Amino acid sequence: MFTGLVQAIGTLQVLDSEHVEIGGLPSHSPVLKGLEIGDSVAVDGVCLTVERIYPMGFVAGISPETLNLTTLGYARGGMVNLETSLRVGGKLGGHFVTGHVDGLGEMESAVESATSWEMTFRTGDPNVSNYVLRKGSVAINGISLTIADCDAAGSWFKVAVIPHTYEMTNLSHLQSGSRVNLEGDILGKYVEKFLLSPKSSGSPGISSGITSDFLMEHGYG
């Protein structure tokens, strides 16, 4: 489990179909501090397991499916966002991010305003768009962001990125058409699961007191 608050940027190299190497980290990087074999690290929002540790980076295991279904498969030499897993008692400054990418999207534009960067993205994947809603949370390349605006289908959405986040993550390296990893809010997935469950449809003898109308009234619509 992660929070979507990026700790560092590294460079990614695909070693083979089962391993990637993350390098370019200073020895004092918060990602390397206390890092151990078997730990989980979010690499551009993808949860990977550390297998070897070097003074300026680490090697993580990866499956061919993950390489094919995320941006990591063609990010060779590219800059990737890094975050170590949330520890008990740690600060939750973003939102709960699992590191399981739901689908890919593309950056459409990035426009600098007086206080932020307004970035728009598109996705044709319903595994992502189903969970896109105004003021909801989304993880873009592992970064926790709030959706400022979106269309009804959730296939287009806008986020406002503060200068610090823009400069300290790989968002500043994106160009129009750049692909990104997207993960919807896990809380929305549980709400959807509940609403689709037979238990929520008024089955005899089952009464939770929570209905779709109740959720809509309390901001989950």
Contacts in CASP RR format, 6 or more apart in sequence:
PFRMAT RR
TARGET T0000
AUTHOR 0000-0000-0000
METHOD contacts of the structure
MODEL  1
MFTGLVQAIGTLQVLDSEHVEIGGLPSHSPVLKGLEIGDSVAVDGVCLTV
ERIYPMGFVAGISPETLNLTTLGYARGGMVNLETSLRVGGKLGGHFVTGH
VDGLGEMESAVESATSWEMTFRTGDPNVSNYVLRKGSVAINGISLTIADC
DAAGSWFKVAVIPHTYEMTNLSHLQSGSRVNLEGDILGKYVEKFLLSPKS
SGSPGISSGITSDFLMEHGYG
1 85 0 8 1.000
1 86 0 8 1.000
1 96 0 8 1.000
1 97 0 8 1.000
1 98 0 8 1.000
2 42 0 8 1.000
2 45 0 8 1.000
2 47 0 8 1.000
2 83 0 8 1.000
2 85 0 8 1.000
2 86 0 8 1.000
2 96 0 8 1.000
2 97 0 8 1.000
2 98 0 8 1.000
2 99 0 8 1.000
2 142 0 8 1.000
3 83 0 8 1.000
3 86 0 8 1.000
3 91 0 8 1.000
3 92 0 8 1.000
3 93 0 8 1.000
3 94 0 8 1.000
3 95 0 8 1.000
3 96 0 8 1.000
3 97 0 8 1.000
3 144 0 8 1.000
4 42 0 8 1.000
4 45 0 8 1.000
4 83 0 8 1.000
4 94 0 8 1.000
4 95 0 8 1.000
4 97 0 8 1.000
4 139 0 8 1.000
4 142 0 8 1.000
4 143 0 8 1.000
4 144 0 8 1.000
5 83 0 8 1.000
5 93 0 8 1.000
5 94 0 8 1.000
5 144 0 8 1.000
6 81 0 8 1.000
6 82 0 8 1.000
6 83 0 8 1.000
6 142 0 8 1.000
6 143 0 8 1.000
6 165 0 8 1.000
6 168 0 8 1.000
6 169 0 8 1.000
7 29 0 8 1.000
7 30 0 8 1.000
7 31 0 8 1.000
7 82 0 8 1.000
7 83 0 8 1.000
7 84 0 8 1.000
8 25 0 8 1.000
8 29 0 8 1.000
8 30 0 8 1.000
8 31 0 8 1.000
8 82 0 8 1.000
9 79 0 8 1.000
9 80 0 8 1.000
9 81 0 8 1.000
9 82 0 8 1.000
9 168 0 8 1.000
9 169 0 8 1.000
9 170 0 8 1.000
10 22 0 8 1.000
10 23 0 8 1.000
10 24 0 8 1.000
10 25 0 8 1.000
10 79 0 8 1.000
10 80 0 8 1.000
10 82 0 8 1.000
11 22 0 8 1.000
11 23 0 8 1.000
11 24 0 8 1.000
11 77 0 8 1.000
11 78 0 8 1.000
11 79 0 8 1.000
11 80 0 8 1.000
12 20 0 8 1.000
12 21 0 8 1.000
12 22 0 8 1.000
12 23 0 8 1.000
12 43 0 8 1.000
12 44 0 8 1.000
12 72 0 8 1.000
12 75 0 8 1.000
12 76 0 8 1.000
12 77 0 8 1.000
12 78 0 8 1.000
12 79 0 8 1.000
12 80 0 8 1.000
13 20 0 8 1.000
13 21 0 8 1.000
13 23 0 8 1.000
13 76 0 8 1.000
13 77 0 8 1.000
14 20 0 8 1.000
14 67 0 8 1.000
14 72 0 8 1.000
14 73 0 8 1.000
14 76 0 8 1.000
15 21 0 8 1.000
15 59 0 8 1.000
17 64 0 8 1.000
17 67 0 8 1.000
18 61 0 8 1.000
18 62 0 8 1.000
18 63 0 8 1.000
18 64 0 8 1.000
19 51 0 8 1.000
19 59 0 8 1.000
19 60 0 8 1.000
19 61 0 8 1.000
19 62 0 8 1.000
20 43 0 8 1.000
20 48 0 8 1.000
20 59 0 8 1.000
20 60 0 8 1.000
20 61 0 8 1.000
20 62 0 8 1.000
20 72 0 8 1.000
21 57 0 8 1.000
21 58 0 8 1.000
21 59 0 8 1.000
21 60 0 8 1.000
22 41 0 8 1.000
22 43 0 8 1.000
22 57 0 8 1.000
22 58 0 8 1.000
22 59 0 8 1.000
22 60 0 8 1.000
22 80 0 8 1.000
22 82 0 8 1.000
23 54 0 8 1.000
23 56 0 8 1.000
23 57 0 8 1.000
23 58 0 8 1.000
24 56 0 8 1.000
24 57 0 8 1.000
25 31 0 8 1.000
25 32 0 8 1.000
25 56 0 8 1.000
25 57 0 8 1.000
25 82 0 8 1.000
26 56 0 8 1.000
27 55 0 8 1.000
27 56 0 8 1.000
30 84 0 8 1.000
31 41 0 8 1.000
31 82 0 8 1.000
31 83 0 8 1.000
31 84 0 8 1.000
32 53 0 8 1.000
32 56 0 8 1.000
32 57 0 8 1.000
32 58 0 8 1.000
35 41 0 8 1.000
35 50 0 8 1.000
35 53 0 8 1.000
35 58 0 8 1.000
35 84 0 8 1.000
36 50 0 8 1.000
36 53 0 8 1.000
37 50 0 8 1.000
37 51 0 8 1.000
37 52 0 8 1.000
37 53 0 8 1.000
38 49 0 8 1.000
38 50 0 8 1.000
38 51 0 8 1.000
39 49 0 8 1.000
39 50 0 8 1.000
39 84 0 8 1.000
39 85 0 8 1.000
40 47 0 8 1.000
40 48 0 8 1.000
40 49 0 8 1.000
40 50 0 8 1.000
40 84 0 8 1.000
40 85 0 8 1.000
41 47 0 8 1.000
41 48 0 8 1.000
41 50 0 8 1.000
41 58 0 8 1.000
41 60 0 8 1.000
41 82 0 8 1.000
41 83 0 8 1.000
41 84 0 8 1.000
41 85 0 8 1.000
42 48 0 8 1.000
42 81 0 8 1.000
42 82 0 8 1.000
42 83 0 8 1.000
42 84 0 8 1.000
42 85 0 8 1.000
42 97 0 8 1.000
42 99 0 8 1.000
42 142 0 8 1.000
43 60 0 8 1.000
43 72 0 8 1.000
43 80 0 8 1.000
43 81 0 8 1.000
43 82 0 8 1.000
44 70 0 8 1.000
44 71 0 8 1.000
44 72 0 8 1.000
44 75 0 8 1.000
44 80 0 8 1.000
44 81 0 8 1.000
44 141 0 8 1.000
44 142 0 8 1.000
44 170 0 8 1.000
44 181 0 8 1.000
45 81 0 8 1.000
45 83 0 8 1.000
45 97 0 8 1.000
45 99 0 8 1.000
45 101 0 8 1.000
45 139 0 8 1.000
45 141 0 8 1.000
45 142 0 8 1.000
45 181 0 8 1.000
45 183 0 8 1.000
46 62 0 8 1.000
46 66 0 8 1.000
46 70 0 8 1.000
46 72 0 8 1.000
46 99 0 8 1.000
46 101 0 8 1.000
46 181 0 8 1.000
47 85 0 8 1.000
47 98 0 8 1.000
47 99 0 8 1.000
47 100 0 8 1.000
48 60 0 8 1.000
48 61 0 8 1.000
48 62 0 8 1.000
49 60 0 8 1.000
49 61 0 8 1.000
50 58 0 8 1.000
50 59 0 8 1.000
50 60 0 8 1.000
51 58 0 8 1.000
51 59 0 8 1.000
51 60 0 8 1.000
51 61 0 8 1.000
52 58 0 8 1.000
52 59 0 8 1.000
53 59 0 8 1.000
62 72 0 8 1.000
66 72 0 8 1.000
67 73 0 8 1.000
69 101 0 8 1.000
69 103 0 8 1.000
69 104 0 8 1.000
70 101 0 8 1.000
70 103 0 8 1.000
70 104 0 8 1.000
70 181 0 8 1.000
71 104 0 8 1.000
71 141 0 8 1.000
71 179 0 8 1.000
71 180 0 8 1.000
71 181 0 8 1.000
72 80 0 8 1.000
74 179 0 8 1.000
78 170 0 8 1.000
78 173 0 8 1.000
79 170 0 8 1.000
79 173 0 8 1.000
80 141 0 8 1.000
80 170 0 8 1.000
81 141 0 8 1.000
81 142 0 8 1.000
81 143 0 8 1.000
81 169 0 8 1.000
81 170 0 8 1.000
83 142 0 8 1.000
86 92 0 8 1.000
93 144 0 8 1.000
94 137 0 8 1.000
94 144 0 8 1.000
95 137 0 8 1.000
95 139 0 8 1.000
95 144 0 8 1.000
95 185 0 8 1.000
96 185 0 8 1.000
96 186 0 8 1.000
96 187 0 8 1.000
97 139 0 8 1.000
97 142 0 8 1.000
97 144 0 8 1.000
97 183 0 8 1.000
97 186 0 8 1.000
98 183 0 8 1.000
98 186 0 8 1.000
99 139 0 8 1.000
99 142 0 8 1.000
99 183 0 8 1.000
100 183 0 8 1.000
101 181 0 8 1.000
101 182 0 8 1.000
101 183 0 8 1.000
102 125 0 8 1.000
102 127 0 8 1.000
102 128 0 8 1.000
102 131 0 8 1.000
102 182 0 8 1.000
102 183 0 8 1.000
102 184 0 8 1.000
103 123 0 8 1.000
103 125 0 8 1.000
103 127 0 8 1.000
103 128 0 8 1.000
103 181 0 8 1.000
103 182 0 8 1.000
103 183 0 8 1.000
104 123 0 8 1.000
104 125 0 8 1.000
104 179 0 8 1.000
104 180 0 8 1.000
104 181 0 8 1.000
104 182 0 8 1.000
105 121 0 8 1.000
105 122 0 8 1.000
105 123 0 8 1.000
105 124 0 8 1.000
105 125 0 8 1.000
105 128 0 8 1.000
105 179 0 8 1.000
105 180 0 8 1.000
105 182 0 8 1.000
106 121 0 8 1.000
106 122 0 8 1.000
106 123 0 8 1.000
106 177 0 8 1.000
106 178 0 8 1.000
106 179 0 8 1.000
106 180 0 8 1.000
107 119 0 8 1.000
107 120 0 8 1.000
107 121 0 8 1.000
107 174 0 8 1.000
107 175 0 8 1.000
107 176 0 8 1.000
107 177 0 8 1.000
107 178 0 8 1.000
107 180 0 8 1.000
108 120 0 8 1.000
108 121 0 8 1.000
108 122 0 8 1.000
108 156 0 8 1.000
108 176 0 8 1.000
108 177 0 8 1.000
109 119 0 8 1.000
109 120 0 8 1.000
109 176 0 8 1.000
110 117 0 8 1.000
110 118 0 8 1.000
110 119 0 8 1.000
110 120 0 8 1.000
110 171 0 8 1.000
110 174 0 8 1.000
111 117 0 8 1.000
111 118 0 8 1.000
111 119 0 8 1.000
112 118 0 8 1.000
113 160 0 8 1.000
115 162 0 8 1.000
116 160 0 8 1.000
116 161 0 8 1.000
116 162 0 8 1.000
116 163 0 8 1.000
116 166 0 8 1.000
117 160 0 8 1.000
117 161 0 8 1.000
117 163 0 8 1.000
117 166 0 8 1.000
117 171 0 8 1.000
118 148 0 8 1.000
118 158 0 8 1.000
118 159 0 8 1.000
118 160 0 8 1.000
118 161 0 8 1.000
119 158 0 8 1.000
119 159 0 8 1.000
119 160 0 8 1.000
119 161 0 8 1.000
119 171 0 8 1.000
119 174 0 8 1.000
120 156 0 8 1.000
120 157 0 8 1.000
120 158 0 8 1.000
121 140 0 8 1.000
121 156 0 8 1.000
121 157 0 8 1.000
121 158 0 8 1.000
121 159 0 8 1.000
121 180 0 8 1.000
121 182 0 8 1.000
122 155 0 8 1.000
122 156 0 8 1.000
123 129 0 8 1.000
123 132 0 8 1.000
123 154 0 8 1.000
123 155 0 8 1.000
123 182 0 8 1.000
124 155 0 8 1.000
125 182 0 8 1.000
128 182 0 8 1.000
128 183 0 8 1.000
128 184 0 8 1.000
129 153 0 8 1.000
129 154 0 8 1.000
129 155 0 8 1.000
130 154 0 8 1.000
130 192 0 8 1.000
131 138 0 8 1.000
131 184 0 8 1.000
131 185 0 8 1.000
131 188 0 8 1.000
131 189 0 8 1.000
131 192 0 8 1.000
132 138 0 8 1.000
132 147 0 8 1.000
132 150 0 8 1.000
132 154 0 8 1.000
132 155 0 8 1.000
132 157 0 8 1.000
132 184 0 8 1.000
133 147 0 8 1.000
133 150 0 8 1.000
133 154 0 8 1.000
133 221 0 8 1.000
134 147 0 8 1.000
134 148 0 8 1.000
134 149 0 8 1.000
134 150 0 8 1.000
135 146 0 8 1.000
135 147 0 8 1.000
135 148 0 8 1.000
136 146 0 8 1.000
136 147 0 8 1.000
136 185 0 8 1.000
137 144 0 8 1.000
137 145 0 8 1.000
137 146 0 8 1.000
137 147 0 8 1.000
137 184 0 8 1.000
137 185 0 8 1.000
138 145 0 8 1.000
138 146 0 8 1.000
138 147 0 8 1.000
138 157 0 8 1.000
138 159 0 8 1.000
138 182 0 8 1.000
138 183 0 8 1.000
138 184 0 8 1.000
138 185 0 8 1.000
139 145 0 8 1.000
139 181 0 8 1.000
139 182 0 8 1.000
139 183 0 8 1.000
139 184 0 8 1.000
140 159 0 8 1.000
140 171 0 8 1.000
140 180 0 8 1.000
140 181 0 8 1.000
140 182 0 8 1.000
141 169 0 8 1.000
141 170 0 8 1.000
141 171 0 8 1.000
141 180 0 8 1.000
141 181 0 8 1.000
142 181 0 8 1.000
142 183 0 8 1.000
143 165 0 8 1.000
143 169 0 8 1.000
143 171 0 8 1.000
145 159 0 8 1.000
145 161 0 8 1.000
145 165 0 8 1.000
146 159 0 8 1.000
146 160 0 8 1.000
147 157 0 8 1.000
147 158 0 8 1.000
147 159 0 8 1.000
148 157 0 8 1.000
148 158 0 8 1.000
148 159 0 8 1.000
148 160 0 8 1.000
149 157 0 8 1.000
149 158 0 8 1.000
150 156 0 8 1.000
150 157 0 8 1.000
150 158 0 8 1.000
151 157 0 8 1.000
161 171 0 8 1.000
165 171 0 8 1.000
166 172 0 8 1.000
174 180 0 8 1.000
188 220 0 8 1.000
191 215 0 8 1.000
191 220 0 8 1.000
194 200 0 8 1.000
194 210 0 8 1.000
195 212 0 8 1.000
195 215 0 8 1.000
199 206 0 8 1.000
199 208 0 8 1.000
200 208 0 8 1.000
200 210 0 8 1.000
200 211 0 8 1.000
200 212 0 8 1.000
215 221 0 8 1.000
END
